[in-house]
Amino acid sequence: MPPPVDPAILRALSLDPSTTKIASHGGSGFSSTFRLATTTKPLKSFFVKTSPSPDAALMFEGEHASLNAIHSAVPSLGPQSFAWGKLDSQPNSYFLATEFIDLSSRRRSTSKTGGGSGMTLAQKLAKLHTTPAPIPSNYNTPQCGFPVPTCCGDTPQPNQPYTTSWPDFFAKNRLLFILERGEGRNGKDPELRSLVEKTASKVVPRLLGEGHLGGPEGIAPVVVHGDLWSGNHSRGTFPGRQAQASPDTNGADGEVEAGIEDIIYDPSSTYAHSEYELGIMKMFGGFGSGFYREYHDLVPKTEPVGEYDDRVALYECYHHLNHWAIFGGGGYRNGAVTILKRLVKKYAGDG
């Protein structure tokens, strides 16, 4: 039987315990997952994660901020997050409460539902990647970074301090950081360290350097999902949203059914170069050539276009290193080494 709803969650969502039901929903290796639903109108549904993990506060705070950054830019692309915090009933345990997504609805024909945005995943991601990052407080321009750390898997990613230099941010906060974390978990690796350090000091400035990437105007940071592989994308509906639909799309209970949408979740966001998103998408696949054609019709490849494949490989390399840091073993390490050796040879003059 599901546990009673923790008072901290009820307070955060302004819910009445006598009219709120909780049921297990979905699953996660890191957290317990539930659906909350009110039994009186207006009917509301929420998706809730709870976890006693020591890292839960960091993870949930980062996911909360990430979901809302994406939702703010493209509301139909992801759920809104409403609250995160410490549970009352379990010591040192935390929760995250977001908008509920009905993924079972992806099997229904879109002709039977209404109110969707009508946008494809490629169109939504293009809108996300062309929406300028907000300007942080006490700054005059958008910055690379993010207000809080975010987690990619169980890796806490540093996103501060803010900087206008994307190559500096990527080299320090991603490549060199994940090298240190990976060696801390898996032991010293002189070959890998040499390759990562050469990449950070020579390849990154060459490929991503200011005045080179994007030409004289450079690149504008945008919010990225940060961990967008096929397992973090699906199709479904947002049941709690008011659908803009014709009368023939009403459900049996008189409520308007929400339209089916391409939805992404479990983000690990930062404000970054838009092509950074494509690294993990290429690594694990699941996004076909048609997707990329449609996407790049709306978001042209950054200049110099001839270096596009190498930039995406550079960004992909970070995720190989991150998976090596998380899981150890030789497979992901070898994937990183293969990419790094090619890029170092081509751009750092090392044969």
GIWO-V219582 format. One record per residue. N is the residue number from 1. NEAR is the number of other C-alpha atoms within 10 Angstrom. Layout:
BEGIN
<<N & NEAR> <N & NEAR>>
END
This chain:
BEGIN
<<1 & 6> <2 & 9> <3 & 9> <4 & 12> <5 & 18> <6 & 15> <7 & 15> <8 & 17> <9 & 22> <10 & 14> <11 & 12> <12 & 13> <13 & 14> <14 & 9> <15 & 17> <16 & 13> <17 & 14> <18 & 9> <19 & 11> <20 & 18> <21 & 16> <22 & 19> <23 & 17> <24 & 15> <25 & 14> <26 & 10> <27 & 11> <28 & 9> <29 & 6> <30 & 15> <31 & 16> <32 & 16> <33 & 21> <34 & 22> <35 & 20> <36 & 24> <37 & 18> <38 & 18> <39 & 14> <40 & 10> <41 & 7> <42 & 7> <43 & 11> <44 & 17> <45 & 20> <46 & 21> <47 & 24> <48 & 25> <49 & 21> <50 & 22> <51 & 21> <52 & 18> <53 & 14> <54 & 11> <55 & 16> <56 & 23> <57 & 20> <58 & 17> <59 & 22> <60 & 23> <61 & 20> <62 & 26> <63 & 25> <64 & 23> <65 & 25> <66 & 29> <67 & 25> <68 & 18> <69 & 27> <70 & 25> <71 & 17> <72 & 16> <73 & 21> <74 & 18> <75 & 17> <76 & 23> <77 & 26> <78 & 25> <79 & 24> <80 & 21> <81 & 22> <82 & 17> <83 & 18> <84 & 24> <85 & 18> <86 & 20> <87 & 20> <88 & 13> <89 & 12> <90 & 12> <91 & 9> <92 & 14> <93 & 18> <94 & 27> <95 & 24> <96 & 26> <97 & 25> <98 & 21> <99 & 21> <100 & 23> <101 & 21> <102 & 16> <103 & 15> <104 & 11> <105 & 19> <106 & 16> <107 & 10> <108 & 11> <109 & 10> <110 & 14> <111 & 9> <112 & 13> <113 & 22> <114 & 21> <115 & 19> <116 & 19> <117 & 17> <118 & 15> <119 & 13> <120 & 16> <121 & 22> <122 & 21> <123 & 19> <124 & 21> <125 & 22> <126 & 20> <127 & 17> <128 & 24> <129 & 27> <130 & 17> <131 & 15> <132 & 16> <133 & 24> <134 & 15> <135 & 11> <136 & 14> <137 & 8> <138 & 6> <139 & 9> <140 & 8> <141 & 12> <142 & 19> <143 & 24> <144 & 25> <145 & 28> <146 & 24> <147 & 16> <148 & 19> <149 & 22> <150 & 27> <151 & 22> <152 & 20> <153 & 16> <154 & 16> <155 & 19> <156 & 18> <157 & 20> <158 & 19> <159 & 21> <160 & 14> <161 & 13> <162 & 17> <163 & 15> <164 & 17> <165 & 18> <166 & 26> <167 & 24> <168 & 19> <169 & 20> <170 & 23> <171 & 22> <172 & 15> <173 & 17> <174 & 20> <175 & 23> <176 & 18> <177 & 16> <178 & 25> <179 & 21> <180 & 15> <181 & 18> <182 & 23> <183 & 17> <184 & 11> <185 & 13> <186 & 15> <187 & 11> <188 & 13> <189 & 11> <190 & 10> <191 & 9> <192 & 19> <193 & 15> <194 & 12> <195 & 17> <196 & 26> <197 & 15> <198 & 19> <199 & 24> <200 & 21> <201 & 15> <202 & 17> <203 & 25> <204 & 23> <205 & 18> <206 & 16> <207 & 19> <208 & 23> <209 & 18> <210 & 19> <211 & 11> <212 & 16> <213 & 23> <214 & 18> <215 & 13> <216 & 9> <217 & 10> <218 & 18> <219 & 21> <220 & 21> <221 & 24> <222 & 27> <223 & 26> <224 & 26> <225 & 27> <226 & 25> <227 & 23> <228 & 22> <229 & 20> <230 & 14> <231 & 12> <232 & 13> <233 & 17> <234 & 15> <235 & 17> <236 & 21> <237 & 25> <238 & 24> <239 & 22> <240 & 17> <241 & 15> <242 & 13> <243 & 20> <244 & 15> <245 & 16> <246 & 11> <247 & 11> <248 & 11> <249 & 20> <250 & 17> <251 & 13> <252 & 8> <253 & 7> <254 & 9> <255 & 13> <256 & 22> <257 & 26> <258 & 26> <259 & 27> <260 & 28> <261 & 25> <262 & 21> <263 & 22> <264 & 25> <265 & 20> <266 & 22> <267 & 25> <268 & 25> <269 & 30> <270 & 29> <271 & 27> <272 & 28> <273 & 23> <274 & 23> <275 & 17> <276 & 22> <277 & 23> <278 & 21> <279 & 25> <280 & 22> <281 & 18> <282 & 17> <283 & 17> <284 & 13> <285 & 12> <286 & 13> <287 & 14> <288 & 9> <289 & 9> <290 & 10> <291 & 14> <292 & 14> <293 & 13> <294 & 15> <295 & 21> <296 & 15> <297 & 12> <298 & 16> <299 & 19> <300 & 11> <301 & 17> <302 & 19> <303 & 14> <304 & 12> <305 & 13> <306 & 10> <307 & 15> <308 & 15> <309 & 12> <310 & 17> <311 & 23> <312 & 19> <313 & 22> <314 & 23> <315 & 22> <316 & 24> <317 & 25> <318 & 23> <319 & 23> <320 & 22> <321 & 26> <322 & 26> <323 & 22> <324 & 25> <325 & 23> <326 & 19> <327 & 15> <328 & 17> <329 & 12> <330 & 10> <331 & 13> <332 & 20> <333 & 20> <334 & 15> <335 & 17> <336 & 25> <337 & 19> <338 & 12> <339 & 17> <340 & 22> <341 & 18> <342 & 15> <343 & 24> <344 & 20> <345 & 13> <346 & 13> <347 & 17> <348 & 17> <349 & 10> <350 & 11> <351 & 8>>
END
